[in-house]
C-alpha cells in the first residue's frame, strides 16, 4: 500500500481558494494529508482520516528568498497561536489547516488581504505572464515575418509552422488569465472597500488542459516529422530532454539555496548561472555535433551512398530518386551522376529541391537543378510565386536598370501551364524558367550550354507537374 499520492498538474488557480480548500478537506477525510505543493503537482501522505478546515493565504515573498522568508516565520507563529498549522507552502502561497471548527479565520481584513495578494501577484504571476506574453508575441511576429519574406522555406517546414501553432494557444491562455485577473481585481477592490469577503477567481481547468494537450500534440507532431531521419529525430528528442534537464537542475539549485538560507542575490546568481552555463554549453555541444558529423550524413534524411577523393577534397555521391533527369532531356553516355532530393513538407506546402550533377572530375558534363512547390491551400499560391519572382530581383536596387535580373512572362505553350516566366540577366534570356500550374509551381534551371527546345519543355512539364 502506497503511503504517498500525487496529483500531477491539479490546475487550480490559487485565487480559487474555496475550490482548493474544499478539495483538500475532501482529501483529508479520505486519509490523504497535503504535504507539498508546486507548479507541477501536489503531494499527499497517508494519514488518519480527519475532518479538517483549510485556509490558503498569500505572503509577499520572492521565490529566491531564504526559507522561510523574513517575516514569514513570525506570520506562521501568529497563525499557529490561532490554531492554524502549516500544511504546505510554495513561494508566496501558504496553506494552513486546523481541526478546530471554531478557529478564527486567518484573514479578517479584506483590504489587507487584497494588498497582500496584489503584491504577490505583481512579484510572481503578473510579471512572469507579461514577460512570457512579450516573448511569445515576439516569436509569433518573427515567424510571420519569416513567412512574409521566405514563405516557401518557412511554410514547408514543420518546425516553423509548429512554432506558431505552439505559441498561439499559450497566448490565448495568458491573455485570458490576465483579463480575468484584472476583472477580479476590480471586483475584489469593490468588496474590500465595502468590508466584504474577497470573491474567488474560478479556475479555468478546461482551458489549461486544452493548452497542455495541444502543446503535447505539437511536440509529438514535430518529432514525427523527423521520424524518417534517424539523426534529426534523435537530435530533436535530445534537445527536448536537455531542456527538461536544464529546468530540473535550475529548480533543484534554487530550492537547495533556499534551504541553505543563501541570500537572495546568491540564489538568483546560482540559478541563472546554471541556466546560462547549460544553455551556452548545450549550444556549443550542438554546434560541435553538427560540425563533426557534417560530412558523415548522420543528420541527413538521405545520407550519401558513397564518397570519393578529388583535388584533395572528399566529395559525396547521392542516388536519390528525382522526377526529372538529364537523360530524359538529352542523350548522354555518362553514368556517374550524383542525384540529390531534399523535400520538406507540412500540411500547407511541399517543397522539393532536386539536383543532378556529374563528379567534379567531369566538368564537361551538364548540370540540372530545379525546385517544385505544391501549394495545398490556394490562398498561399500568390505569396509563394512572389517569393520566386522577388528573389531574383533582390539586388536590382543596387544596379542600373539595364543590368537588372528579372523574370519576364513569356508565351511557352509547351509547358502546358497557366503562366511561364523566363529569367533574364541584364535583359538577356537565361535557361531558368518559373512555371505555374494551378496548384503547383516549378523553377527549372537547365544547363547553361543547352538550347532549350519545346520537346525539353514538354518533357520537363510532364515530369514536374505531377506528384513529388
C-alpha positions as CSV (number, residue, x, y, z in Angstrom):
1,X,0.0,0.0,0.0
2,X,1.4,3.3,-1.0
3,X,1.9,5.9,1.7
4,X,2.2,8.9,-0.7
5,X,0.0,10.1,-3.5
6,X,0.5,12.8,-6.2
7,X,-1.9,14.9,-8.2
8,X,0.1,16.0,-11.3
9,X,-0.9,19.4,-12.6
10,X,-4.0,19.9,-10.4
11,X,-4.6,23.1,-12.4
12,X,-6.3,25.1,-9.7
13,X,-5.9,28.8,-9.7
14,X,-4.5,29.9,-6.3
15,X,-7.2,32.6,-6.2
16,X,-9.9,29.9,-6.4
17,X,-9.5,29.4,-2.7
18,X,-12.9,27.9,-1.9
19,X,-12.4,25.1,-4.5
20,X,-8.9,24.4,-3.2
21,X,-9.8,24.2,0.4
22,X,-12.9,22.1,-0.3
23,X,-10.7,19.7,-2.3
24,X,-8.2,19.4,0.5
25,X,-10.9,18.9,3.1
26,X,-12.3,16.0,1.0
27,X,-8.8,14.5,0.6
28,X,-8.1,14.7,4.3
29,X,-11.4,13.0,5.0
30,X,-10.2,10.2,2.7
31,X,-7.0,9.8,4.7
32,X,-4.7,11.9,2.4
33,X,-2.9,14.9,4.0
34,X,-1.3,17.5,1.8
35,X,2.4,17.9,2.5
36,X,3.9,19.7,-0.6
37,X,2.7,21.9,-3.4
38,X,4.4,23.1,-6.5
39,X,3.6,24.3,-10.0
40,X,3.9,20.7,-11.3
41,X,1.7,18.9,-8.7
42,X,0.7,18.3,-5.2
43,X,1.9,15.5,-2.9
44,X,-0.1,13.9,-0.1
45,X,0.9,11.5,2.6
46,X,-1.3,8.8,4.0
47,X,-2.8,9.8,7.4
48,X,-5.7,9.1,9.7
49,X,-8.9,10.3,8.1
50,X,-9.9,13.6,9.7
51,X,-12.3,16.4,9.3
52,X,-10.1,19.4,8.7
53,X,-10.6,23.0,7.7
54,X,-8.1,24.5,5.3
55,X,-7.1,28.1,4.5
56,X,-5.0,29.5,1.7
57,X,-3.2,32.7,2.2
58,X,-0.6,34.9,0.4
59,X,2.6,36.3,1.9
60,X,4.6,38.7,-0.3
61,X,8.0,36.9,-0.7
62,X,10.3,36.1,-3.6
63,X,10.9,32.5,-4.8
64,X,14.6,33.2,-4.3
65,X,14.3,34.3,-0.6
66,X,15.8,32.1,2.0
67,X,13.3,29.6,3.5
68,X,11.5,30.9,5.5
69,X,11.5,34.5,4.2
70,X,11.9,37.4,6.5
71,X,8.7,37.9,8.5
72,X,7.2,34.7,7.2
73,X,8.2,32.7,10.3
74,X,6.6,35.3,12.6
75,X,3.5,35.2,10.4
76,X,3.3,31.4,10.8
77,X,3.7,31.7,14.5
78,X,0.7,34.0,14.7
79,X,-1.3,31.5,12.7
80,X,-0.2,28.7,14.9
81,X,-1.3,30.6,18.0
82,X,-4.7,30.9,16.4
83,X,-4.9,27.1,15.9
84,X,-3.7,27.0,12.3
85,X,-0.9,24.6,11.3
86,X,1.1,25.0,8.1
87,X,0.4,22.1,5.8
88,X,2.4,23.2,2.7
89,X,3.8,26.2,1.0
90,X,5.2,27.3,-2.3
91,X,6.9,30.7,-2.6
92,X,4.1,33.2,-1.8
93,X,1.3,30.7,-1.2
94,X,0.7,29.3,2.3
95,X,-1.8,26.5,3.1
96,X,-2.8,26.0,6.7
97,X,-5.2,23.5,8.3
98,X,-6.9,23.1,11.7
99,X,-9.2,20.6,13.4
100,X,-10.8,23.4,15.4
101,X,-14.1,24.2,13.8
102,X,-14.3,27.5,15.8
103,X,-10.8,28.7,14.9
104,X,-10.8,32.4,13.9
105,X,-10.2,32.8,10.1
106,X,-6.6,33.8,9.3
107,X,-7.7,36.7,7.0
108,X,-10.1,39.1,8.8
109,X,-9.3,42.4,7.0
110,X,-10.3,42.3,3.3
111,X,-8.2,45.4,2.5
112,X,-5.0,43.9,4.0
113,X,-5.7,40.6,2.3
114,X,-6.2,42.2,-1.1
115,X,-3.0,44.3,-0.7
116,X,-1.0,41.1,0.1
117,X,-2.5,39.3,-3.0
118,X,-1.7,42.2,-5.3
119,X,1.9,42.4,-4.1
120,X,2.3,38.6,-4.6
121,X,0.7,38.7,-8.0
122,X,2.9,41.6,-9.1
123,X,6.1,39.8,-8.0
124,X,5.1,36.4,-9.5
125,X,2.1,35.9,-11.7
126,X,1.7,39.3,-13.4
127,X,5.4,39.9,-14.1
128,X,6.1,36.4,-15.5
129,X,2.9,36.4,-17.5
130,X,3.6,39.7,-19.2
131,X,7.2,38.7,-19.9
132,X,6.1,35.3,-21.3
133,X,3.4,37.1,-23.4
134,X,6.0,39.5,-24.8
135,X,8.3,36.6,-25.7
136,X,5.6,34.5,-27.3
137,X,4.3,37.5,-29.3
138,X,7.9,38.2,-30.5
139,X,8.2,34.6,-31.6
140,X,4.9,34.7,-33.5
141,X,5.7,38.0,-35.2
142,X,9.1,36.7,-36.1
143,X,7.6,33.6,-37.7
144,X,5.1,35.7,-39.6
145,X,8.0,37.9,-40.8
146,X,9.7,34.8,-42.0
147,X,6.5,33.7,-43.8
148,X,6.3,37.1,-45.5
149,X,9.9,37.2,-46.5
150,X,10.6,33.5,-47.2
151,X,7.2,31.7,-47.4
152,X,8.3,28.6,-49.3
153,X,11.0,27.5,-46.9
154,X,9.1,28.6,-43.8
155,X,5.7,27.2,-44.7
156,X,7.1,23.8,-45.8
157,X,8.9,23.4,-42.6
158,X,7.0,21.5,-39.9
159,X,9.3,23.0,-37.2
160,X,8.5,26.6,-38.3
161,X,4.7,26.0,-38.7
162,X,4.6,24.2,-35.3
163,X,6.4,27.2,-33.7
164,X,3.4,29.4,-34.5
165,X,0.8,26.8,-33.6
166,X,2.5,26.1,-30.3
167,X,2.7,29.8,-29.2
168,X,-0.8,30.7,-30.2
169,X,-2.7,28.6,-27.6
170,X,-0.2,29.8,-24.9
171,X,-1.0,33.4,-25.8
172,X,-4.7,32.7,-25.6
173,X,-4.2,31.2,-22.1
174,X,-2.1,34.1,-20.9
175,X,-4.4,36.8,-22.3
176,X,-7.4,35.1,-20.8
177,X,-5.8,34.8,-17.4
178,X,-4.6,38.4,-17.4
179,X,-8.1,39.7,-18.4
180,X,-9.7,37.5,-15.7
181,X,-7.3,38.7,-13.0
182,X,-7.7,42.4,-13.8
183,X,-11.5,42.0,-13.8
184,X,-11.3,40.0,-10.5
185,X,-9.1,42.8,-9.1
186,X,-11.8,45.4,-9.7
187,X,-14.4,43.3,-8.1
188,X,-12.1,42.5,-5.2
189,X,-11.3,46.2,-4.7
190,X,-15.0,47.0,-4.5
191,X,-15.5,44.2,-2.0
192,X,-12.6,45.4,0.1
193,X,-13.9,48.9,0.1
194,X,-17.3,47.6,1.3
195,X,-15.6,45.5,4.0
196,X,-16.9,42.3,2.4
197,X,-15.0,39.0,1.9
198,X,-13.0,38.9,-1.4
199,X,-14.5,36.9,-4.2
200,X,-12.8,33.9,-5.7
201,X,-11.3,33.7,-9.2
202,X,-12.6,30.5,-10.6
203,X,-10.1,28.1,-12.2
204,X,-10.3,27.5,-15.9
205,X,-9.2,23.9,-15.8
206,X,-10.6,23.0,-19.2
207,X,-8.6,25.8,-20.9
208,X,-5.4,24.8,-19.1
209,X,-5.9,21.1,-20.0
210,X,-6.6,22.1,-23.6
211,X,-3.4,24.1,-23.9
212,X,-1.4,21.2,-22.4
213,X,-2.9,18.6,-24.7
214,X,-2.4,20.9,-27.7
215,X,1.3,21.5,-26.7
216,X,1.9,17.8,-26.3
217,X,0.3,17.2,-29.7
218,X,2.6,19.8,-31.3
219,X,5.7,18.3,-29.7
220,X,4.7,14.8,-30.9
221,X,3.9,16.1,-34.4
222,X,7.3,17.8,-34.5
223,X,9.1,14.6,-33.6
224,X,7.0,12.6,-36.0
225,X,8.0,14.9,-38.8
226,X,11.6,13.8,-38.3
227,X,10.9,10.1,-37.9
228,X,12.3,9.2,-41.3
229,X,15.6,10.9,-40.4
230,X,17.2,9.0,-37.6
231,X,19.8,11.7,-36.8
232,X,17.4,14.6,-36.8
233,X,14.8,12.7,-34.7
234,X,17.4,11.8,-32.1
235,X,18.8,15.4,-32.2
236,X,15.3,16.9,-31.6
237,X,14.4,14.4,-28.9
238,X,17.8,15.0,-27.2
239,X,17.2,18.8,-27.3
240,X,13.8,18.4,-25.6
241,X,15.3,16.2,-22.9
242,X,18.2,18.6,-22.4
243,X,15.8,21.5,-21.9
244,X,13.8,19.5,-19.4
245,X,17.0,18.6,-17.5
246,X,18.1,22.2,-17.5
247,X,14.8,23.3,-15.9
248,X,15.0,20.5,-13.4
249,X,18.6,21.4,-12.4
250,X,17.8,25.1,-12.1
251,X,14.8,24.5,-9.9
252,X,16.7,22.0,-7.7
253,X,19.5,24.5,-7.3
254,X,17.0,27.2,-6.4
255,X,15.3,25.1,-3.7
256,X,18.7,24.0,-2.3
257,X,19.8,27.6,-2.0
258,X,16.6,28.4,-0.2
259,X,17.0,25.7,2.4
260,X,20.7,26.6,2.9
261,X,19.5,30.2,3.7
262,X,21.6,31.7,1.0
263,X,21.0,35.4,0.4
264,X,18.5,36.2,-2.4
265,X,21.2,37.6,-4.7
266,X,23.3,34.4,-4.3
267,X,20.3,32.3,-5.2
268,X,19.5,34.4,-8.3
269,X,23.1,34.3,-9.4
270,X,23.4,30.5,-9.0
271,X,20.1,29.7,-10.6
272,X,20.5,31.9,-13.6
273,X,24.2,31.0,-13.8
274,X,23.2,27.3,-14.2
275,X,20.7,28.2,-16.9
276,X,23.2,30.4,-18.8
277,X,26.0,27.8,-18.5
278,X,23.8,24.9,-19.6
279,X,22.4,27.0,-22.5
280,X,25.8,28.0,-23.7
281,X,27.2,24.5,-23.2
282,X,24.3,23.0,-25.0
283,X,24.6,25.3,-28.0
284,X,28.4,24.7,-28.2
285,X,27.8,20.9,-27.9
286,X,25.1,21.1,-30.6
287,X,27.4,23.1,-32.9
288,X,30.2,20.7,-32.4
289,X,28.0,17.7,-33.1
290,X,26.7,19.2,-36.3
291,X,30.3,20.2,-37.5
292,X,31.7,16.8,-36.5
293,X,29.0,14.9,-38.4
294,X,28.6,17.3,-41.3
295,X,30.3,15.0,-43.8
296,X,29.0,11.7,-42.5
297,X,25.4,12.2,-43.4
298,X,24.3,11.2,-39.9
299,X,21.9,14.3,-39.7
300,X,20.7,13.9,-43.3
301,X,17.4,12.4,-44.4
302,X,19.3,10.7,-47.3
303,X,22.9,10.1,-46.5
304,X,25.4,9.7,-49.4
305,X,25.8,6.3,-50.9
306,X,29.5,6.8,-51.4
307,X,32.3,9.3,-51.2
308,X,35.4,9.9,-53.4
309,X,38.6,11.9,-53.3
310,X,39.4,14.5,-55.8
311,X,41.8,17.6,-55.7
312,X,42.5,16.9,-52.0
313,X,38.8,17.0,-51.0
314,X,36.2,14.4,-50.1
315,X,33.1,14.5,-52.2
316,X,29.7,12.9,-51.6
317,X,27.6,10.9,-54.1
318,X,23.8,10.6,-53.8
319,X,21.5,8.3,-55.6
320,X,18.1,9.9,-54.6
321,X,15.1,9.4,-56.8
322,X,14.3,12.6,-58.7
323,X,11.4,13.2,-61.0
324,X,13.3,14.7,-64.0
325,X,16.8,13.5,-65.1
326,X,19.3,14.8,-67.6
327,X,18.9,11.5,-69.5
328,X,15.2,12.4,-70.1
329,X,16.2,15.6,-71.8
330,X,19.4,14.8,-73.8
331,X,21.3,11.8,-75.0
332,X,24.4,11.0,-72.9
333,X,26.7,8.1,-72.2
334,X,27.8,9.4,-68.9
335,X,26.5,7.3,-66.0
336,X,28.3,8.5,-62.8
337,X,25.8,11.1,-61.8
338,X,25.0,12.3,-58.3
339,X,21.3,12.9,-57.8
340,X,20.0,14.6,-54.7
341,X,16.5,15.3,-53.5
342,X,15.6,17.4,-50.4
343,X,11.9,17.5,-49.7
344,X,10.3,19.4,-46.9
345,X,6.6,19.0,-46.3
346,X,3.9,20.4,-43.9
347,X,0.1,20.5,-44.1
348,X,0.5,23.8,-46.0
349,X,3.3,23.2,-48.6
350,X,5.5,20.6,-50.1
351,X,8.8,22.0,-51.3
352,X,11.3,19.8,-53.2
353,X,14.8,20.8,-54.3
354,X,16.5,18.5,-56.8
355,X,19.9,18.4,-58.4
356,X,21.8,16.2,-60.8
357,X,25.5,16.7,-61.2
358,X,28.5,14.9,-62.6
359,X,31.5,14.2,-60.5
360,X,33.9,17.0,-60.1
361,X,36.4,15.3,-62.4
362,X,33.9,15.5,-65.3
363,X,33.3,19.3,-65.6
364,X,32.4,19.0,-69.2
365,X,29.1,17.3,-68.2
366,X,25.9,19.3,-67.8
367,X,24.1,20.1,-64.5
368,X,20.4,20.2,-63.9
369,X,18.6,21.7,-60.8
370,X,15.0,22.6,-60.1
371,X,12.5,23.1,-57.4
372,X,8.9,22.2,-57.1
373,X,6.3,23.7,-54.7
374,X,2.9,22.1,-54.1
375,X,0.5,24.6,-52.5
376,X,-2.2,22.9,-50.6
377,X,-4.4,26.0,-49.5
378,X,-4.9,28.1,-52.6
379,X,-4.7,31.5,-50.8
380,X,-0.9,30.9,-50.3
381,X,-0.2,30.4,-54.0
382,X,0.4,34.1,-55.0
383,X,2.6,34.6,-51.9
384,X,4.8,31.6,-52.9
385,X,5.0,32.8,-56.5
386,X,6.1,36.3,-55.3
387,X,8.9,34.6,-53.3
388,X,10.4,33.2,-56.5
389,X,9.9,36.4,-58.5
390,X,11.3,38.7,-55.9
391,X,14.3,36.5,-55.0
392,X,16.0,37.1,-58.4
393,X,15.3,40.9,-58.1
394,X,16.8,41.3,-54.6
395,X,19.9,43.1,-55.8
396,X,18.3,45.2,-58.5
397,X,18.1,48.4,-56.5
398,X,21.9,48.4,-56.3
399,X,22.3,48.2,-60.1
400,X,21.4,50.4,-63.1
401,X,18.2,49.2,-64.7
402,X,20.0,47.8,-67.8
403,X,21.7,45.3,-65.5
404,X,18.6,44.1,-63.6
405,X,17.8,40.5,-63.2
406,X,14.1,39.7,-63.6
407,X,11.5,37.1,-64.5
408,X,9.6,38.0,-67.6
409,X,6.3,36.5,-68.6
410,X,6.6,34.6,-71.9
411,X,4.4,32.6,-74.3
412,X,5.5,28.9,-74.0
413,X,2.5,26.6,-74.6
414,X,4.8,23.5,-74.5
415,X,4.8,23.8,-70.7
416,X,1.0,23.4,-70.5
417,X,0.9,25.9,-67.7
418,X,-1.2,28.9,-66.7
419,X,1.9,31.2,-66.6
420,X,5.5,30.7,-67.7
421,X,8.3,33.2,-66.7
422,X,11.9,33.2,-68.1
423,X,14.7,34.7,-66.1
424,X,16.6,37.5,-67.9
425,X,20.1,38.6,-66.8
426,X,20.7,42.2,-67.9
427,X,17.9,41.8,-70.5
428,X,19.5,38.5,-71.8
429,X,17.3,35.4,-71.6
430,X,18.7,32.5,-69.5
431,X,17.8,28.9,-69.2
432,X,15.9,29.3,-66.0
433,X,12.1,29.1,-66.0
434,X,9.4,29.6,-63.5
435,X,6.3,27.5,-64.5
436,X,3.0,28.0,-62.7
437,X,0.3,25.3,-62.8
438,X,-3.0,25.5,-60.9
439,X,-1.7,24.2,-57.5
440,X,2.0,23.7,-58.2
441,X,4.9,25.7,-59.5
442,X,8.4,24.7,-60.6
443,X,11.6,26.7,-61.0
444,X,13.8,24.8,-63.6
445,X,17.4,25.7,-64.3
446,X,18.6,23.9,-67.4
447,X,22.3,23.7,-68.0
448,X,23.7,27.0,-69.4
449,X,25.1,25.3,-72.5
450,X,21.8,23.9,-73.7
451,X,19.4,25.3,-76.3
452,X,16.1,24.7,-74.6
453,X,13.6,23.2,-77.1
454,X,9.9,22.7,-76.9
455,X,10.4,18.9,-76.5
456,X,12.6,19.6,-73.4
457,X,9.9,21.9,-72.0
458,X,7.2,19.3,-72.7
459,X,9.2,16.5,-71.1
460,X,10.0,18.6,-68.1
461,X,6.4,19.7,-67.7
462,X,5.2,16.0,-67.8
463,X,7.7,15.1,-65.0
464,X,7.2,18.1,-62.7
465,X,3.5,19.0,-62.7
466,X,2.6,15.6,-61.2
467,X,3.3,14.3,-57.6
468,X,6.7,14.7,-56.0
